[in-house]
């Protein structure tokens, strides 16, 4: 059904194969049956594993033997939705389309949120840099009169500067 509608699909027989496939390449969507034959874990256990390693991947749970309790547990564990077998092709296609669209919207929102956070951080850094530059300017302005007086006194020879090259020391004698 999904291949006919243009989706690229991959099928596995058990949880171990599913884990191996997911470890190779994270799919855009996973359709997972609750009851899995010849498997070391059931669909709910695999759902937990998927959500632990790939929380953003939408998972549609399906079952022919599902109960309301199982469906609720699957949704609580992170499944996007739950479909009971047998289901109509249209319902599956609708659910797949909706899950993929929802996943894309979440990614876009996360990208926008990250962009906004980065913008806020850049603005904050710019404000901090601006504050530092302003503080440095104030310090320069506060020192300027003292420096000017120092050089006037130096020109008037009221200050004697001696340099001790041996000790890398400069000694300033006089009032400024």
Secondary structure, DSSP 8 states (H G I E B T S, - for coil): -TTTTT------SSHHHHHHHHHH---SEEEEESS-TT-SS-HHHHHHHHHHH-TTSEEEEEESS--HHHHHHHHHTT-SEEEESS--HHHHHHHHHHHHHHHHHHHHHHHHHHHHHHHHHHHHHHHHHHHHHHHHHHHHHHHHHHHHHHHHHHHTT--EEEEETTTTEEEEES--
